[in-house]
Amino acid sequence: MRVSVIIPALNEEKNIEATLKAVRDQDYKGPIELIVADGHSTDKTVQIAERYANKVVMETTRTIAAGRNAGAKAASGDLLLYTDADTIVEKNWVRLMAGAFKDSEVVAAFGMIKPLGAHPIEKFMLNSSVWFAATFLNFLRMDYTYGNNMALRKSTFDKIGGFDIYLVTGEDTDIIKRIRKEGKVVFVPNAVAHYSIRRIREWGYRKYLWFHTKNFFMTLIFGKPAKKYEAVGR
């Protein structure tokens, strides 16, 4: 099965090389097309990306949803796998995520996310809460998904029109809500992506958890995600 890994990026010169190396180090036996969708970075993000990616595409809307769509438009894979430019996927990530699609009814999958650089207690609390939310809400068909560890069947993605590029936040919840109408969405807990906690460090836990919990339900139930999501320490 052909796989396209898409990474949206904007001024991520400090982080993106580790992300790209992790994708290039996968144990997947099939072809992996690596695409970076850049929002016109003003640092060295593009130069770094060009050393590892098969394709670097530019987009002007400068929402992460627009970047995800720009990458998909350039993709030739049967599956679209998404992660972020400050995220490190484990060596078996592509293999495990792609494996979920052996079931022809599966149209989307999402894996487990774990924090980078967190203290042991933080890791336990964050990992436990994500695992519980992902498992429980997936059972209820109210998927708690995240764009840095997501896979979509390309044919179904095209059918539903991809991401809503005008959403500043909640684009991952929105697309899963729409794509679920076309088939199964599955949680793959062993497919792990390690994410940056720089937003937690800048915002604090109270603001971070409140924002994301509220935004998830506002997007899922009312279709009204937050319209502002400021960048944090690059």
ZAVONU-80526 format. One record per residue: residue in one letter; x negated, y, z of N, C-alpha, C, O in turn. Coordinates in pm, whole numbers, plus 32768, in hexadecimal, padded with zeros to 4 digits. Each point is the difference from the previous one (the first is absolute). Layout:
residues N
KETI  aa   n.u   n.v   n.w  ca.u  ca.v  ca.w   c.u   c.v   c.w   o.u   o.v   o.w
KETI   a     X     Y     Z     X     Y     Z     X     Y     Z     X     Y     Z
...
***
This chain:
residues 234
KETI  aa   n.u   n.v   n.w  ca.u  ca.v  ca.w   c.u   c.v   c.w   o.u   o.v   o.w
KETI   m  7FAB  7F89  8000  8055  8077  8000  7FA8  807C  8000  7FA7  800E  8054
KETI   r  8071  804C  7F4F  7FB0  807A  7FF7  802A  8064  806B  8077  8016  8018
KETI   v  7F26  8025  8029  8019  805A  8070  7FC0  8088  7FE4  7F8E  8008  7FD4
KETI   s  80BE  8061  8045  7FCB  8088  7FFC  8005  803A  808D  806C  8009  803B
KETI   v  7F21  801D  7FFA  7FF9  8040  8083  7FF8  8097  7FE9  7FA7  8030  7FBB
KETI   i  80B7  8018  807F  800C  8090  7FE9  7FE6  804C  8082  803A  7FE3  8068
KETI   i  7F6C  807F  7F8F  7FDA  804F  8075  8012  8094  7FE0  7FB1  8037  7FB4
KETI   p  80B3  800B  8085  800C  8091  7FEF  7F99  8046  8059  7FE3  7FD1  806E
KETI   a  7FE6  809D  7F63  7F96  8042  804D  8002  8096  7FEA  8025  8031  7F95
KETI   l  7FB2  8017  80D2  7FED  8091  7FF7  7F95  8028  8066  8018  7FFB  8078
KETI   n  7F75  802E  7F57  7F92  802D  8055  7FDD  7F9A  806D  8001  801E  8077
KETI   e  7FDF  7F69  7F5B  7FE1  7F93  805C  7F71  7FCD  7FEE  7FE6  7F88  800E
KETI   e  7FBC  80D2  7FD4  7F77  7FD4  7FE6  7FC0  7FB8  8077  7FA6  7FAE  7FEE
KETI   k  8087  8070  808A  7FC4  7FC2  8077  8031  7F71  8017  7FBF  7FB3  8046
KETI   n  80B2  802A  7F7F  803F  7F80  801F  800F  7FA0  7F8B  8000  7F86  8013
KETI   i  800E  80AF  7F74  802F  7FAD  7F92  7F9D  7F94  7FD4  802B  7F98  7FCE
KETI   e  7F54  807E  8043  7FA1  7F9A  7FD2  8011  7F7D  804C  7FFC  7F95  7FC4
KETI   a  8018  8072  80BE  8016  7F87  804F  8080  7FB9  7FD4  8005  7F85  7FFA
KETI   t  8062  80C9  7FE7  807E  7FC8  7FCF  7FEB  7FB6  7F7D  802F  7F8F  7FF0
KETI   l  7F8C  80AF  7FB3  7FE8  7FC5  7F7D  7FA9  7F84  8009  8019  7F9D  7FBA
KETI   k  7F81  8066  809A  7FAB  7F8B  8012  804F  7F89  8035  7FEA  7F8E  7FD7
KETI   a  8072  808C  8085  8052  7F95  8038  8057  7FBF  7F95  8013  7F86  8000
KETI   v  8021  80CA  7FA5  8052  7FC9  7F93  7FA8  7FAF  7FA1  802B  7F97  7FCF
KETI   r  7F5F  8098  8016  7FA5  7FBA  7FA5  7FC8  7F7F  803D  7FC9  7FAC  7FB8
KETI   d  8044  8044  80CB  7FC9  7F8C  8045  806A  7F94  801C  7FEB  7FAB  8055
KETI   q  8084  8059  7F64  806C  7FA2  8019  7FDE  7F72  7FD2  7FAF  7FED  7FA5
KETI   d  808F  7FB0  809C  7FEA  7F74  7FD9  8069  7FCD  7F9D  800A  7F88  7FE8
KETI   y  8043  80D2  7FE1  8068  7FDB  7F9F  7FBF  7FCD  7F7F  7FA0  803B  7FCF
KETI   k  8094  7F58  7FFA  7FC3  7FC1  7F8B  802C  803F  7F7C  7FBD  7FF0  7F9A
KETI   g  80B2  8056  8067  8031  803E  7F86  7FC6  808B  7FEB  7FB4  8030  8054
KETI   p  8070  8011  7F3D  7FCC  8087  7FE5  803E  8069  805C  8077  7FFB  8020
KETI   i  7F36  8064  800A  802E  8070  8051  7FDD  8081  7FB6  7F8B  801F  7FE9
KETI   e  80DB  802B  7FF2  7FEE  8083  7FC3  8008  8069  806F  8065  8008  8047
KETI   l  7F33  8047  7FC8  7FFB  8063  806B  8015  808C  7FC5  7FB6  802C  7FA9
KETI   i  80B1  8018  8089  8027  8083  7FCC  8002  8066  8073  803F  7FE8  8067
KETI   v  7F7D  8086  7F87  8008  8070  805E  8050  8070  7FBE  7FE1  802A  7F91
KETI   a  8086  8004  80B5  8052  806E  7FCF  7FDD  807C  8052  8024  800A  8075
KETI   d  7F96  8053  7F4E  7FCC  8073  8049  8056  807C  7FEC  802C  801D  7F91
KETI   g  7FEB  802B  80DD  8050  8079  7FFB  7FAE  807D  7FE9  801A  8068  803D
KETI   h  7F81  7F8F  7F6C  7FA5  806E  7FE1  7FAE  8028  807A  8007  8071  8030
KETI   s  7FAC  7F2F  8001  7FA9  8019  8073  7F95  8068  7FDD  7FD5  800B  7F8E
KETI   t  8003  8040  80D7  7F98  8065  7FED  7F7A  7FD4  803A  7F9F  804C  7FFE
KETI   d  805C  7F3B  8036  7F82  7FCA  8034  7FCD  7F93  7FA2  801A  8007  7F88
KETI   k  7F9E  7F96  80A9  7FC3  7F99  7FAB  8054  7F81  7FF4  7FCC  7F97  7FD8
KETI   t  80B3  8071  804B  8056  7F8A  7FFB  7FFF  7FBE  7F76  7FF0  7F86  7FF6
KETI   v  8023  80C9  7FA2  8008  7FC8  7F78  7F7C  7FC0  7FD7  8000  7F93  7FC6
KETI   q  7F92  80AD  8057  7F7D  7FC8  7FDA  7FE8  7F7A  8044  7FCD  7FA3  7FC1
KETI   i  8059  8052  80BD  7FF2  7F81  8048  805D  7F98  7FC4  7FD8  7F8E  7FEA
KETI   a  80A4  8098  7FFD  8062  7FA4  7FCA  7FD4  7FC6  7F79  8015  7F8A  7FE5
KETI   e  7FAE  80C8  7FCA  7FD8  7FD3  7F7B  7F96  7F93  8004  7FED  7FB8  7F9E
KETI   r  7FCD  803A  80D2  7F9B  7F97  800C  803D  7F77  801A  7FC0  7F9A  7FE8
KETI   y  80BB  8063  8047  803F  7F82  8026  8081  7FE0  7FB3  801F  7F8B  7FE8
KETI   a  802A  80DA  7FF3  8086  7FEB  7FC6  7FF9  7FE1  7F6B  7FA6  802D  7FB9
KETI   n  80BC  7F85  8019  8010  7FEB  7F70  8038  807D  7FBD  7FE1  8020  7F8E
KETI   k  8075  8025  80BF  803F  8078  7FCA  800C  8068  8070  8022  7FDF  8071
KETI   v  7FC4  809E  7F6D  801D  8070  8059  805F  805C  7FB5  7FDE  8036  7F97
KETI   v  809A  7FDA  80A0  8065  8053  7FBE  801B  807A  8055  7FF1  7FFD  807A
KETI   m  8038  806F  7F46  801B  807D  8046  8095  801C  7FFF  8045  7FE2  7F9F
KETI   e  7FEC  8059  80CD  808C  802A  8005  8007  808B  803F  7FA9  8026  804F
KETI   t  80C0  8024  7F8E  8008  808C  8028  8069  801F  8069  7FFE  806C  803C
KETI   t  805F  7F37  7FDB  806B  801D  8060  7FCA  8006  808F  8035  8049  8054
KETI   r  7F62  7F6B  7FC6  7FB8  8002  8080  8054  7FD1  8076  7FEA  802B  8071
KETI   t  8074  7F7C  7F75  803B  7FB2  806D  7FC5  7F74  7FF4  7FD5  7FD7  7F94
KETI   i  8028  7FE0  80DC  7FC9  7F7A  7FFA  8055  7FA6  7FA8  7FCE  7FA3  7FC1
KETI   a  80B5  8079  803A  805A  7FB4  7FAA  7FDC  8014  7F6D  8004  7FA1  7FB1
KETI   a  7FD8  80D9  802B  7FD7  801B  7F76  7F80  7FB5  7FDF  7FF2  7FCC  7F91
KETI   g  7FB3  802E  80CD  7F85  7FB4  7FEC  801C  7F6D  7FED  7FC6  7FC0  7FA9
KETI   r  8093  800A  80A7  8024  7F72  7FF4  803F  7FE5  7F77  7FE3  7F99  7FC2
KETI   n  8071  80C1  800E  803F  7FEE  7F7D  7F9B  800F  7F8F  8005  7FB6  7F9E
KETI   a  7FA0  80AA  806F  7F9C  8013  7F97  7FAA  7F84  7FF1  7FDD  7FD8  7F91
KETI   g  8000  7FEB  80DF  7FB3  7F84  7FFB  804E  7F90  7FC0  7FC9  7FB3  7FB2
KETI   a  80B7  8043  806E  8054  7F97  7FC8  800F  8010  7F69  8003  7F9D  7FB6
KETI   k  8007  80DE  801D  800F  801A  7F70  7F87  7FCF  7FB3  800B  7FD3  7F8E
KETI   a  7F81  8035  80B0  7F84  7FD6  7FBE  7FE3  7F6C  8013  7FA4  7FCB  7FC2
KETI   a  80AA  7FF2  8091  7FE2  7F77  8027  802A  7F9A  7F95  8064  8012  7FBB
KETI   s  7F4C  7F85  8039  8020  7F93  7FA4  8024  7F7F  804A  801E  7F9B  7FC1
KETI   g  7FDE  8068  80C4  8019  7F88  804F  8092  7FDB  800A  8059  8052  7FEA
KETI   d  7FBF  7F2F  8039  8088  7FD1  801D  802D  802F  8089  8077  8010  8019
KETI   l  7F28  8005  8040  801C  802E  8088  7FB9  8084  8018  7F90  8015  7FD1
KETI   l  80B1  8042  807A  7FC5  807E  802B  7FE5  7FF6  8095  805E  7FF5  804F
KETI   l  7F24  800F  7FD8  7FDC  7FFF  808D  7FD0  808B  8027  7FAE  803C  7FBB
KETI   y  8087  7FF5  80B4  7FE0  8088  802B  7FB6  8001  8086  8025  7FB9  805E
KETI   t  7F73  8098  7FA8  7FC3  8022  807F  7FD5  8092  7FF7  800F  8040  7F98
KETI   d  7FBB  7FF6  80D5  7FD9  808D  8005  7F69  8010  8001  7FB7  7FA0  8019
KETI   a  801C  80D8  7FCC  7F72  801C  7FF0  7FB2  8005  8083  7F86  8011  7FFF
KETI   d  80BF  7FE1  8072  7FBC  7FFA  8082  801C  7F7C  8046  7FFB  7FF7  807A
KETI   t  8024  7FA2  7F37  802C  7F7E  8034  7FA3  7F92  7FCE  7FD2  8004  7F8E
KETI   i  8012  7F9A  80C8  7FA8  7F91  7FDD  8052  7F7F  8002  8031  7FD6  8069
KETI   v  7FDC  7FEB  7F23  804A  7F82  7FFA  7FA2  7F8B  8018  7F8A  8005  7FDC
KETI   e  80AB  7F91  8062  7FAE  7F8A  8019  7FE8  7FB1  7F7F  8047  8012  7F9D
KETI   k  7F56  7F97  8066  7FCE  7FBB  7F8A  806B  7FAC  7FB9  7FFB  7FEE  7F87
KETI   n  8066  7FDF  80C5  8068  7FA9  7FC7  8080  804C  7FE0  8066  7FC2  7FE1
KETI   w  7F96  80C1  8026  807A  8051  7FF2  8047  7FEA  7F7A  8077  7FE2  7FFE
KETI   v  7F42  802C  7F95  8040  7FEF  7F7D  8037  7F73  7FF0  8070  7FED  7FD1
KETI   r  7F42  7FB0  8057  802C  7F75  7FF1  8081  7FE5  804D  805C  7FC1  7FCC
KETI   l  7FAB  806E  80AF  8076  7FE7  8052  807A  804E  7FCE  806F  7FCB  7FFB
KETI   m  7F7B  80B2  7FE0  8071  8050  7FCF  8034  7FC8  7F7B  8079  7FF5  7FEC
KETI   a  7F2C  7FE8  7FBA  802B  7FC8  7F80  8046  7F7A  8013  805D  7FDF  7FB6
KETI   g  7F76  7FD5  80AD  803D  7F7E  8019  8094  8007  8023  804B  7FA3  7FE5
KETI   a  7FDF  80CC  8056  808D  8010  8023  805A  8000  7F85  8076  7FE0  8009
KETI   f  7F51  8044  7F84  8050  800E  7F87  8009  7F7F  7FAF  8036  8000  7F91
KETI   k  7F96  7F92  80A6  8017  7F7E  7FC1  8094  7FDE  8002  8031  7FB5  7FAB
KETI   d  8016  8081  80B7  8092  7FF9  8003  8035  8068  7F9E  7FEE  8078  8016
KETI   s  8052  7F5D  7F80  802D  805B  7F97  8068  8063  802F  801A  8064  7FBC
KETI   e  8024  7F83  80B7  8066  805B  8034  7FC3  8074  804F  8046  8061  801D
KETI   v  7F3B  7F96  8004  7FBE  806A  804D  7FDE  8075  7FA3  7FBF  7FED  7F99
KETI   v  806D  808A  808D  7FE4  8078  7FB1  7FA1  805F  8048  7FC8  805B  7FC3
KETI   a  8026  7F90  80BF  7FA6  8057  804D  7FCE  7FB7  807B  8043  7FA8  8037
KETI   a  7F44  807E  7FF2  7FC5  7FC6  8079  7FB3  806D  8049  7FD1  8060  7FC3
KETI   f  8022  7F90  80BF  7FAE  805C  804D  7FB6  7FB1  806B  8034  7F9E  8034
KETI   g  7F53  808F  7FEC  7FAD  7FB9  805F  7FF8  8046  8086  804C  805C  801D
KETI   m  7F57  7F75  8034  7FEA  8035  8087  7F9A  8072  7FFA  7F9F  7FF9  7FB5
KETI   i  8076  806E  809B  7F9E  806C  800B  7FC8  8003  808E  8049  7FF1  8062
KETI   k  7F33  8024  7FA5  7FBC  8007  8081  7FA6  807B  8004  7FC8  8025  7F99
KETI   p  8029  801B  80DB  7FB6  807E  8009  7F69  7FEF  7FFC  7FC9  7FA1  8039
KETI   l  7FF4  80BB  7F85  7F6F  8007  7FFF  7FD0  8058  8073  8034  806E  8014
KETI   g  7F6C  7F64  8036  7FC2  8053  8067  8054  8016  807C  7FE7  805E  804C
KETI   a  807B  7F4C  7FCA  8054  800F  8077  7FC4  7FB4  8076  7FB5  7FA1  7FED
KETI   h  806C  8089  808B  7FD6  7FBA  8078  8051  7F7F  800E  806D  7FF7  7FC7
KETI   p  7F64  7FA5  8084  8047  7F80  800D  8092  800D  8028  8056  7FBC  7FC8
KETI   i  7FC7  809A  8098  808C  8010  802B  8052  8040  7F91  8072  7FD9  7FE8
KETI   e  7F52  8089  7FD4  8044  803F  7F90  801F  7F99  7F93  806E  7FFC  7FCB
KETI   k  7F2E  7FB1  8015  8013  7F99  7F9A  8074  7FA4  8024  8055  7FE2  7FAC
KETI   f  7FAD  7FF1  80D1  806B  7FA6  802B  8089  8043  7FF1  805D  7FC4  7FCB
KETI   m  7FAE  80B7  8064  8081  8046  7FFB  802B  801B  7F70  8073  7FE8  7FDC
KETI   l  7F31  8049  7FD3  8023  8021  7F75  801E  7F82  7FAF  8062  7FFC  7FB6
KETI   n  7F4A  7F9E  8058  8016  7F85  7FB5  8082  7FBB  8028  8049  7FCF  7FAA
KETI   s  7FD3  802D  80D7  807A  7FBF  8030  807C  8048  7FCE  8061  7FC0  7FD6
KETI   s  7F9D  80C5  802F  8076  804C  7FD7  8018  7FF4  7F69  8073  7FF5  7FD5
KETI   v  7F22  800D  7FDC  8010  7FF2  7F6F  8032  7F75  7FDD  805D  7FF1  7FB1
KETI   w  7F66  7FA8  808B  802A  7F76  7FE3  8093  7FEB  8025  804B  7FC6  7FB2
KETI   f  7FDD  8069  80C3  808A  7FEF  802A  8060  8049  7FA3  8064  7FC7  7FD4
KETI   a  7F7D  80B7  800D  8058  804F  7FA8  800A  7FC1  7F76  806D  7FF5  7FC8
KETI   a  7F21  7FE0  8001  8000  7FC6  7F7A  804F  7F7F  7FFD  8051  7FEA  7FA5
KETI   t  7F9A  7FBF  80BD  8045  7F7E  8003  8094  800F  801A  8052  7FC9  7FB7
KETI   f  7FD0  8082  80B0  808B  800E  8029  8052  804A  7F97  806E  7FD5  7FDD
KETI   l  7F5E  809B  7FF1  804D  804F  7FA0  8007  7FBC  7F78  8063  8012  7FB8
KETI   n  7F37  7FA2  8023  8007  7FB4  7F83  806F  7F98  8009  8048  7FE9  7F9F
KETI   f  7FC6  7FD8  80D6  806C  7F9F  8016  8089  8043  7FF1  805F  7FC3  7FCF
KETI   l  7FA9  80BB  805B  807D  804B  7FF4  8011  8042  7F77  8062  8047  7FE8
KETI   r  7F3E  7FA2  7FBD  8001  803C  7F7B  7FF6  8098  8007  803A  8047  7FAE
KETI   m  7F7D  7FEA  80B5  7FE5  8090  8011  7F68  8011  800A  7FCC  8024  806A
KETI   d  7FEF  7FC1  7F29  7F70  7FEA  8003  7FB0  8079  802F  800D  806E  7FCB
KETI   y  7F9F  7F7A  809B  7FA3  8066  8031  7F7E  7FEF  7FB1  7FA9  7FB3  8026
KETI   t  804C  8095  7F6D  7F8E  7FF0  7FA6  7FA7  807B  8002  8024  8068  8037
KETI   y  7F67  7F8B  7F8D  7F9E  806B  8000  7FB2  7FF7  7F7E  7FD7  7F94  7FD6
KETI   g  8015  80DF  7FEC  7FC6  8003  7F7A  7F70  7FD4  7FF8  7FCE  7FEA  7F91
KETI   n  7FEC  8009  80E0  7F74  7FD6  7FFB  7FEE  7F69  8002  7F8F  7FCF  8004
KETI   n  80DF  7FE6  7FFA  7FF7  7F6D  7FF9  8082  7FCB  7FC4  8054  7FC7  8046
KETI   m  7FBB  804C  7F39  807E  7FE2  7FBD  7FE5  7FC7  7F76  7FA0  8027  7FBD
KETI   a  80B5  7F7C  8018  7FF5  7FC9  7F79  808B  7FFD  7FC0  8063  7FDF  8041
KETI   l  7FA3  8043  7F3F  807E  8007  7FB8  7FF2  7FB8  7F7A  7F99  800B  7FBD
KETI   r  80CF  7FAC  801D  7FFE  7FC1  7F7C  8012  806D  7F98  805F  804E  8005
KETI   k  7F45  7FB8  7F9B  7FFD  806F  7FA0  8081  800A  7FB0  8032  806F  7FEA
KETI   s  8004  7F22  7FE9  8079  8004  7FAE  8075  803A  804E  8052  8049  7FC8
KETI   t  7FB7  7F97  80B8  806D  8035  8054  7FE6  8092  8021  805C  8051  8003
KETI   f  7F27  7FD0  8017  7FD8  808B  8017  802E  8058  7F8B  803B  806A  8015
KETI   d  7FA9  7F69  7F72  8028  804D  7F89  8098  8009  7FF5  8036  8068  7FD9
KETI   k  800C  7F2D  8049  8092  7FFC  7FF6  8043  8069  8059  8062  803E  7FD8
KETI   i  7F68  7FD6  80A0  8040  805E  805E  7FC7  808D  7FF4  802C  805A  8047
KETI   g  7F73  7FB9  7F60  7FCC  8086  7FE9  7F8E  802A  805A  7FDE  8076  8005
KETI   g  7FE6  7F2B  8042  7F8B  801F  8052  801F  8055  807A  8072  8006  802F
KETI   f  7F26  803D  8003  800E  8057  8075  8044  8083  7FD9  7FF8  802D  7F8E
KETI   d  804A  800E  80D3  8036  8087  7FEF  7F8E  8062  8019  7FD7  8013  8072
KETI   i  7FF5  802A  7F23  7F87  8051  800C  8016  8082  804E  7F9F  8043  8024
KETI   y  80DC  7FE0  7FF6  801B  807D  8047  800B  7FEB  8097  8011  8061  804A
KETI   l  7FE5  7F23  7FE4  7FFF  7FE7  808F  7F75  8017  8037  7F9F  7FC5  7FD0
KETI   v  8057  8091  8093  7F80  801C  8040  7FDE  7F91  8064  7F8C  7FDE  8012
KETI   t  80D9  7FEB  802E  7FF1  7F90  805E  806E  7F9B  7FE3  805F  801C  7FB6
KETI   g  7F93  7F6D  8085  806A  7F9C  7FF7  800F  7FBE  7F78  8061  7FB8  7FE8
KETI   e  7F3F  805F  7FBE  800B  7FC6  7F79  7FF7  7F68  8004  8039  7FBC  7FAA
KETI   d  7F7E  800E  80B8  7FF4  7F6F  800D  8083  7FC1  8030  802D  7F9B  7FCA
KETI   t  800F  80A2  809C  8082  7FCF  8030  806A  800C  7F93  8052  7FA6  7FEF
KETI   d  7FAE  80C8  7FC9  8063  8018  7F97  7FF7  7F97  7F92  8067  7FCB  7FD6
KETI   i  7F20  8017  7FFA  7FF7  7FA2  7F90  8022  7F72  802B  803B  7FB4  7FB3
KETI   i  7FA2  8027  80C7  8023  7F7A  802F  8097  7FF3  8012  803A  7F97  7FE3
KETI   k  8004  80D2  804C  8092  8000  800D  8042  7FE8  7F78  8062  7FB6  7FF6
KETI   r  7F68  8089  7FA0  803A  7FF1  7F7A  7FDC  7F7B  7FC0  8053  7FC1  7FBE
KETI   i  7F2F  8013  8055  7FD5  7F86  7FBC  803C  7F83  8040  800C  7F99  7FBF
KETI   r  8019  8071  80C1  803D  7F8D  8044  8082  7FD6  7FBD  8028  7F8C  800A
KETI   k  801B  80CF  7FB5  807C  7FDF  7FBA  7FE8  7FA1  7F8B  805D  7FC4  7FCC
KETI   e  7F23  8030  800A  7FDE  7FAF  7F8B  7FC9  7F76  8026  7FEF  7FAB  7FA9
KETI   g  7FF6  803D  80D7  7FC6  7F80  8027  7FD0  7FFF  808F  802B  8052  8051
KETI   k  7F7A  7F51  7FCF  7FCE  7FEF  8087  7F8B  805F  801F  7FAE  801E  7FA9
KETI   v  804E  8010  80D3  7F8D  8049  8036  7FCA  7FAF  8074  804B  7FDD  805B
KETI   v  7F33  8003  7FA3  7FC9  7FA8  8066  7F8E  8044  804B  7FB7  8053  7FC8
KETI   f  803A  7F88  80B5  7F92  802E  8054  7F94  7F94  7FFF  801B  7F8B  801A
KETI   v  7F69  809E  7FC8  7F8E  7FA3  7FFB  7F9F  8027  8070  7FA4  804E  7FE7
KETI   p  806E  7F80  8091  7FB5  8032  8074  7F6A  7FE9  7FFA  7FB4  804A  803F
KETI   n  801F  7F51  7F77  7F71  7FE4  7FF9  7FB6  8056  7F9A  7F85  7FFD  7FFB
KETI   a  80C4  804E  7FB4  7FC2  805B  7F9F  7FEC  8086  8046  805E  804F  800C
KETI   v  7F29  7FCA  8021  7FE5  806E  805D  7FB7  8073  7FBD  7FA0  7FEC  7FB5
KETI   a  808F  808C  8068  7FBB  807B  7FD8  7FE3  8051  807F  8058  8013  8053
KETI   h  7F2D  801C  7FBA  7FD7  804D  8075  8005  8094  7FDE  7FBB  802D  7FA4
KETI   y  8097  801E  80A5  801B  808B  7FDC  7FBC  8063  805E  7FE4  7FE1  8074
KETI   s  8001  8095  7F58  7FC4  806B  804F  8064  8035  8066  8077  8010  7FE3
KETI   i  7F57  800C  8096  8058  803A  8066  7FE2  8095  8015  801B  8037  806A
KETI   r  7FAD  8008  7F2F  7FE0  808F  800E  807D  8054  801A  7FF8  8065  8045
KETI   r  807B  7F72  7F83  807B  804C  801A  802D  7FEF  8091  802F  805F  803F
KETI   i  7FC2  7F29  7FF7  8020  7FEA  808D  7FA6  8056  8058  802F  803C  8061
KETI   r  7F51  7FC9  7F7E  7FA3  804F  8050  8021  8095  7FF9  7FEF  8047  8063
KETI   e  803E  7FE7  7F2A  801D  808F  7FF1  8088  8024  803A  8010  8068  803F
KETI   w  8053  7F42  7FAB  8088  801D  802D  8019  7FD6  8091  804B  8042  8048
KETI   g  7F76  7F51  7FE2  8023  7FC3  807F  806C  7F96  7FEB  804A  8005  7F9E
KETI   y  7FBE  7F9C  80BF  805D  7F8F  7FEF  8092  802B  8000  8050  7FCD  7FB2
KETI   r  7FD4  808F  80A6  808C  8027  800B  8035  8038  7F7C  8068  7FD5  7FCF
KETI   k  7F4F  808A  7FF9  802C  803C  7F81  7FFD  7F9A  7F90  805C  7FFB  7FAE
KETI   y  7F39  7FB3  804D  7FF0  7F9F  7F94  8072  7F9A  8000  803F  7FE9  7F99
KETI   l  7FDC  7FDB  80DA  8067  7F99  8007  808C  803A  7FEA  8053  7FC3  7FBD
KETI   w  7FC6  80B2  807B  8083  803F  7FED  8017  8022  7F6E  806B  7FE5  7FC9
KETI   f  7F2F  8057  7FF7  800F  8026  7F74  801F  7F87  7FA9  805F  8002  7FB2
KETI   h  7F51  7F96  805A  800D  7F8F  7FA4  807E  7FAD  801D  803E  7FCB  7FA3
KETI   t  7FE6  8029  80DB  807C  7FB6  801F  807A  804C  7FCC  8057  7FC7  7FBF
KETI   k  7FAD  80B9  805C  806F  8052  7FD1  8004  8002  7F68  806B  7FF3  7FC5
KETI   n  7F22  801D  7FFD  7FFB  800C  7F6F  802D  7F7E  7FBC  8042  8003  7F98
KETI   f  7F99  7F8C  80A3  8029  7F7F  7FC9  8098  7FF4  7FFB  8039  7FDE  7F99
KETI   f  8008  803E  80D7  8091  7FF0  8004  8048  806F  7FB2  806A  7FE6  7FC6
KETI   m  7F60  8091  8039  803D  806B  7FB0  7FF9  7FDE  7F6B  805C  8020  7FB4
KETI   t  7F38  7FA1  8022  7FF1  7FD9  7F74  8058  7F89  7FE0  8048  8000  7F9C
KETI   l  7FB3  7F9A  80B9  8048  7F84  7FE6  8098  8013  8004  8047  7FCE  7FA9
KETI   i  7FE9  807A  80BA  8091  800A  8016  803D  8077  7FB7  806A  7FF5  7FC3
KETI   f  7F53  807E  8043  803A  807A  7FC9  7FBF  802F  7F7E  8033  805B  7FBF
KETI   g  7F5D  7F68  801C  7FBB  802C  7F87  7FC7  808B  800B  7FF9  8048  7F9D
KETI   k  7FDE  7FDF  80DD  7FCD  8087  8017  7F7B  7FFD  804B  7FFD  801D  8077
KETI   p  7F97  7FC0  7F44  7F7D  8000  8042  7FCE  808D  801A  8032  8061  7FC6
KETI   a  7F6B  7FAA  8091  7FC5  8083  801D  7FC4  803D  7F83  7FCB  7FBA  7FAA
KETI   k  803D  80C9  804D  7FD0  8048  7F89  7F74  8039  8013  7FC8  803C  7FA4
KETI   k  8000  7FB3  80D3  7F79  8031  8019  7FAC  7F91  8040  8030  7FB7  8058
KETI   y  7F54  803D  7F7A  7FA4  7F9D  8038  7F73  8034  7FE7  7FBF  7FDB  7F9F
KETI   e  8014  807A  80BB  7F82  8046  7FE9  7F8A  7F9F  8001  8001  7F9B  8045
KETI   a  7F9A  8087  7F6D  7F85  7FB1  7FFD  7FB9  800B  8086  8008  8067  8043
KETI   v  7FB1  7F2F  7FE3  7FB1  8003  807A  7F6D  7FEC  7FDA  7FDF  7FE6  7F8C
KETI   g  7FC9  8028  80D8  7F6F  8000  7FEB  7FCC  7FAA  7F90  800C  7F85  8005
KETI   r  7FBB  80B7  7F97  7FC6  7FB7  7F8F  7F75  7FD0  8024  7FBD  7FC0  7FAE
***
